[in-house]
Amino acid sequence: MQRRTKIVATIGPASSAPAALERIVRAGVDVVRLNFSHGAAADHIQSAAAVRAAAKAAGRTVGILADLQGPKIRVGRFEQGQITLAPGDNFILDAAWDQPGNQERVGLDYKALPNDVEKGAVLLLNDGMLEFHVTDVRGAEVHCRVVRGGVLSNNKGINRQGGGLTAPALTDKDKADIVTAARIKADFIAVSFPRSAADMRQARELMQAAGGKSLLVAKIERAEAIPVLDEIMDAADAIMVARGDLAVEVGEAAVPGMQKRMIRLARARAKLVITATQMMESMIANPIPTRAEVSDVANAVIDGTDAVMLSAETAVGLYPAETVAAMARICLQAEKEYEDYAEDHRLGNVAFQRIDQSIAMSALYAASHFKVKAIVALTQSGSTALWMSRATAQVPIFALTPVEETLTKVTLFSGVYPIAFTPSSPSSSAARVEAEQELERLGVVEDGDLLVITIGDAIGASGHTNTMKIVRAGEYRNRQESA
């Protein structure tokens, strides 16, 4: 049984060496995340080359996700690296302070904070571990009373409960990083903290101006993004349920329900969805996951996420390859709980806008009513495979394409497996036969297996899929041999 849910893994000191990188690829990584919060452009260029080398060595197709840093809504640095605050302490967040922080105040990377808060606002620092209530705003100084104390160390993040910070989604650094992402031909670019569809449109314009062809991922992590989620999805190609900052802003109890709703909405809109943050957090230091983490990953899979993501677990953890392997096992087991509902394939509430979309849905419907071994999509852009992947089909979908960028993009599509394939003839009939023979050669199908094949009359043209055919593997060859 092949795993349908894809695994995204972040590389860092624990996994960036060639041997370590190859191990996590062999363990099951489908997409490698490059965290642009760390490193310079040259580092990311080198990392992208290393990822592709590791994928080639492992004989696998692996995509690359460039994750932009976004606005730095953080405190500055402290004289001793950290301080400890107790409930009831007074503390000042000072946008004008340019010295190392102390027990009374600290500077801010985010200079606009005094303009974004007022008396009574609640600020949450270090992923919500500390809670400050704003008692006054005096010029550049935000005076706070500590409600929930603890250790506050260098460069920890700041969130406002309920949202309301006005930092733009794309900083000057992000704009430069988009150029780097285009240069390394990243398959996906993740935009941090988008508040509106306009943020995603701006990122797309910058990416296209740089010559990039990446799919854009909107990281849903601001409270302001929730009321306009539909618009953000329409402007993006994918979303990431970024549960860390989102939980801090809207409250951790609200996130599970939001996660389910976001996955459902994304699939209905033919968008990809990644579920992220602390999925296997304990494996940073331990060789096996907690039972709660197993349930967390499994529930995301059962909800229909395209991918589950690892961050620190593979970037700095002690067991990066073991973590990937454990996540792969959990995904496989959870996928057995999928039930193949007929209405998923009928999609009665969807108005088809394109011929290739209707062919994709017809293929799914046929596959759900016959004992089909595989769905085979001969595709240029990957669109047909994307639409078919939106239903929770038990039947594997093989995307056969000669286009390298399509091969790596479909690495994020649930239930879709990329195969490099260049037909020797412009004839669609000949291409169908060659595709069937390629799957037999790879051991995917055997003589007599039933296949659903989608293809276009105009071989090599994008968006021209107009034919669905149900065939038995080996039937054409057997007829030729008997003749």
Secondary structure by P-SEA (a helix, b strand, c coil): ccccbbbbbbbccccccaaaaaaaaaacccbbbbccccccaaaaaaaaaaaaaaaaaacbbbbbbbbbbccccbbbbcccccccccccbbbbbcccccccccccccccccccccccccccbbbbcccccbbbbbccccccbbbbbbccccccccbbbbbccccccccccccaaaaaaaaaaaaacccbbbbcccccaaaaaaaaaaaaaaccbbbbbbbccccccccaaaaaaaaccccccccaaaaaaacccccaaaaaaaaaaaaaacbbbbbbccccccccccccccaaaaaaaaaaaaaccccccccccccccccaaaaaaaaaaaaaaaaaacccccccccccccccccaaaaaaaaaaaaaaaccccbbbbbcccaaaaaaaacccccbbbbbbbccaaaaaaacccccbbbbbcccccccaaaaaaaaaaaaaaaccccccbbbbbbbbccccccccccbbbbbccaaaaaaaaac
